[in-house]
Amino acid sequence: MLLPNDEMTIFETILARRSVRRYKSRKVDRSMISTLLDAAVRAPTAIHQEPWAFVIIQDTQLLQSLSNQAKPLFVAETQKLALEHTNHSFDIFTQSDFNIFYNAKTLILICGETAAPFYAADCWLASENLMLAACGMGLGTCVIGSALPFLNMPEAKARLNIPEKFSVVAPIIVGYPDDEITAKLRKKPVILANIETHRS
Ligand SMILES: Cc1cc2nc3c(=O)[nH]c(=O)nc-3n(C[C@H](O)[C@H](O)[C@H](O)COP(=O)(O)O)c2cc1C
């Protein structure tokens, strides 16, 4: 197994992770992907179900075709959910040259067996493990939730060999960052209560 470099502590890696949307053309090799999946499956999992399964796509033409099909569906979804009223603009999704996967060469789909009661939580925890491991290995990642409406259509699942009993939970692009990754500020943790044992 290829181990992530040990120069960063886990906390430094957590602070360093950012969503990456510009990638170098170099493809991530299979041994690195195998390490990422090893990290993913170490995530906590409710009642030991380990309901995850993975699809790895490194076919540029297929990625382009999935992007083309996913965009109009996502635009329709934003209207249904009234997301167009948020501050976020989704205009880019109507541009023909916009690739929903930011031209990344690798897309990993984390799929969950829907019979498991906490499959979505399990898959999201696996996703964060994968993204942190990637960051520790010098790779960039980004969740592409906008591809989900299309990826969960029966025709897309059939094309990607995803059995009916699975749902795609987290599409994650992976690649070598071609960006200066700048620190993003986060809101301070909101503490609703600070409850300690009273000593009399
Ligand atoms: C459930 C989920 C769906 C997301 N979908 C998209 C997406 O479709 N496209 C995209 O560019 N980023 C997507 N993101 C990434 C977020 O935009 C990003 O995490 C957020 O802006 C915070 O930035 P950071 O990850 O760099 O800290 C998604 C993130 C999550 C958690």
The ligand as a Tripos MOL2 file, in Angstrom:
@<TRIPOS>MOLECULE
LIG
   31    33     1     0     0
SMALL
NO_CHARGES

@<TRIPOS>ATOM
      1 C1        -22.6740   17.6860   -0.4210 C.3       1 LIG1
      2 C2        -21.7120   18.5850   -1.1640 C.ar      1 LIG1
      3 C3        -21.9350   18.8320   -2.5060 C.ar      1 LIG1
      4 C4        -21.0470   19.6470   -3.2150 C.ar      1 LIG1
      5 N1        -21.2400   19.8240   -4.5570 N.ar      1 LIG1
      6 C5        -20.3890   20.5990   -5.2620 C.ar      1 LIG1
      7 C6        -20.5430   20.7620   -6.6640 C.ar      1 LIG1
      8 O1        -21.4590   20.2230   -7.2840 O.2       1 LIG1
      9 N2        -19.6370   21.5350   -7.3140 N.ar      1 LIG1
     10 C7        -18.6060   22.1480   -6.6680 C.ar      1 LIG1
     11 O2        -17.8350   22.8250   -7.3200 O.2       1 LIG1
     12 N3        -18.4180   22.0030   -5.3360 N.ar      1 LIG1
     13 C8        -19.2720   21.2450   -4.6280 C.ar      1 LIG1
     14 N4        -19.0680   21.0580   -3.2750 N.ar      1 LIG1
     15 C9        -17.9150   21.6600   -2.6090 C.3       1 LIG1
     16 C10       -18.3170   22.8760   -1.7820 C.3       1 LIG1
     17 O3        -18.6240   23.9330   -2.6350 O.3       1 LIG1
     18 C11       -17.1250   23.2400   -0.8680 C.3       1 LIG1
     19 O4        -16.8970   22.1870    0.0390 O.3       1 LIG1
     20 C12       -17.3810   24.5540   -0.0900 C.3       1 LIG1
     21 O5        -17.3720   25.6430   -0.9740 O.3       1 LIG1
     22 C13       -16.3350   24.7810    0.9950 C.3       1 LIG1
     23 O6        -15.0520   24.8780    0.4260 O.3       1 LIG1
     24 P1        -13.8580   23.9120    0.8160 P.3       1 LIG1
     25 O7        -14.2860   22.4730    0.5310 O.co2     1 LIG1
     26 O8        -12.7250   24.3330   -0.0670 O.co2     1 LIG1
     27 O9        -13.5630   24.0830    2.2650 O.co2     1 LIG1
     28 C14       -19.9350   20.2370   -2.5520 C.ar      1 LIG1
     29 C15       -19.7280   19.9750   -1.1890 C.ar      1 LIG1
     30 C16       -20.5960   19.1530   -0.5060 C.ar      1 LIG1
     31 C17       -20.3270   18.8450    0.9500 C.3       1 LIG1
@<TRIPOS>BOND
     1     1     2 1
     2     2     3 ar
     3     2    30 ar
     4     3     4 ar
     5     4     5 ar
     6     4    28 ar
     7     5     6 ar
     8     6     7 ar
     9     6    13 1
    10     7     8 2
    11     7     9 ar
    12     9    10 ar
    13    10    11 2
    14    10    12 ar
    15    12    13 ar
    16    13    14 ar
    17    14    15 1
    18    14    28 ar
    19    15    16 1
    20    16    17 1
    21    16    18 1
    22    18    19 1
    23    18    20 1
    24    20    21 1
    25    20    22 1
    26    22    23 1
    27    23    24 1
    28    24    25 2
    29    24    26 1
    30    24    27 1
    31    28    29 ar
    32    29    30 ar
    33    30    31 1
@<TRIPOS>SUBSTRUCTURE
     1 LIG1         1 GROUP 0 **** ****
